[in-house]
Amino acid sequence: MNLNLNQGIILLGSSRSDGDTAKVVSLLREKIAYDVIDLSQKRINHYDYNFLNYDDDFNELFKMLVENYQTIVFATPIYWYTMSGITKVFLDRISDFLNKEKEYGRMLRGKNMAVISCSNHDDRDESFTMPFVRSADYLGMKFIGDIHTWVEVDSIPKEVKEKITKFAQLINPL
């Protein structure tokens, strides 16, 4: 078990590994040395009350996250006014570790959660972060912040770059 808990990880939850959200994550990674996992490259099935999906990639991924990282950043595009499906499925699957192998679920306590959202405009609804904030609270995590980003004509605007720099300092204050 690698307990390098000063480090954080970004979970990219987009349908496109090279889309706008990935561009924002790339810029953030230039400022902080967080690892990135592209959830679209993992086989993560929907939550199942009977735990019949226990042989997909989620269990190994989740155990690695809780054993190795202090801060988990969810990076998601906004699809239909909410987080991406793969991000929602990831959050749902945490329930596996609240019911089975609870010792891993309990390892979330005291960890940090943050969120990056991305769309085509500066138009995110203020309620967008509520599922993240409440999930963090329920899991005993500290919600340390969020930013909304956008990409215009394949480019990250100066205003967004400045927000990313401030966000990097917030989630990695070293």
N, C-alpha and C positions, 0 to 999 in steps of 0.2 A: 504494500500500500504506500503510495507516494503522497505524503502530506504536505505538499507545496501549496499551502492554502493562501498564500499571498497573491496568487495568480487567479485570473478570471478566465471565463470562457464565453464565447458568443455562440448562441444557437441560431443559425440562419434558417428561418422558417418560410422560405419562398418557394413557389413553384418553378422559378427560374434561378438556376445557380449563378447566372451571369447577369441578372436583372438589376434594377435600380437599387433594391435593398442591398444586394451584394456590393454595389459601388459604394454605398454609404459605409458598409462594414469594412471595406478595403481602406477607406480613408481613416476610419477610426483605428484600424490596426496599424496604420503608420504612426499613430500617436501613443498607442499602448500595445504591449506585446501579449495580448490575449490570444489564446488558441481559438479556432473557429471550427464548428462542426456544421456541415450542411445537412439539415434534416431530410432534405429531399433525396439524399444519397443513401439513406438508411431505410430499412424495411421496418416500419412501425405501424402495427395494426391498431385498430380502434379498441378502446377499452371493452373488456368482456367480463361480466360478473363471474363467469366460471373459469376464468384464467386459461382459456383454451389457446390464447395467443402468446403464451409464455416462451415460445421458441423464436420470436422475431428479434430484431436488433435492440429493442428498447431496454431490456433488462440489463444487458452488459453495458450499454451506454449510460444508463442511469447510475449504476453502481460506480462506474468510472468517474462520473461527474461529482457525486457526493463524496467520494474518497479523495479527490484531487483538487477541487476548486472551491474557493471561498465566495466568489461572485459569479452569478449566472446572468448573462444578458440575453434577453430574447430580442431578436431582430426580425421583424415581420412587416410585410407589406399590409396595407389595409385593403381587404377584400370585402365588399358589401358591408362597409362601416365597422368591421371588426377584424380581429386577427386572422391570419391564414388558417386554413384547415389543418395543416401539419403541425402548426404551433398549438392549436386547440387539442389535437389528438395527443401531443406530447404532454400537455398539462393534464388531460384526462387520465393518461396512463400512470401518472404519479400515484393514483389510487391503488395500483397494484401493490405499491410498497407501503400503503397505509393499512392494507389488509393482510398481505403476505410479506414475509421478510421485513417486518416492521422496523428492525434495527437500521436498515438502510433509509427508510422513510424518515426516521427520527434524525438522521444525519443532516437533514436540511435545516434543522433548528439552528439559528444563529448565523446562517449564511445570508448573503446579500442577493437581491434580485433587482434588475433594472430592465428597461424596455426601450427599444428604438423602433419607431414606426416609420413607414415610408409610403408616400403616395405621389401623385403628380402635382399637388397643390398644398398650400399651407391651410388645410381645411379639416383637420382632425377634430372630431367631436370630443368635448372634454370628458365624456364618460368612457372613452376608449380604454383607459388604463384600469378601470374598475375591476375587471376579472383578475388582472395581475396583482393589483394592490390587495384585494381580498384573499386571493390564493396565497400570497406571501404571508399575510397575517395568519391565515388558517394553519399554514405549515410551520409557523414560528420563524419565518424569515424576515429580514429587514428589507423593505422596498426602498431603495436608495435614490430612485429617480428615473426619469424618462425624457426622451426628446422625440419630437416629430420632425421628420426630414422629408424633403421632396427633391425630385430631379426634374429639371426643365430642359427639354430638347437635348437629352443625353448628357447633361452637364449638371453638376452640383453647384447651386448658386452660392455666392460668397456668404450670404447670411446663414446658410445651412452649414457651410464649412466652419464658421465661427461657433455655431451651436455645437457642432461635433467636438471642437477643441475644448469647450467648456465642459461638455459631457464627459470627455476623456479624463479631465481633471477631477470631476466629481466621482467617477467610479474607480479611479486609480490614482488616489491623491499622493502617491509617493514622490 
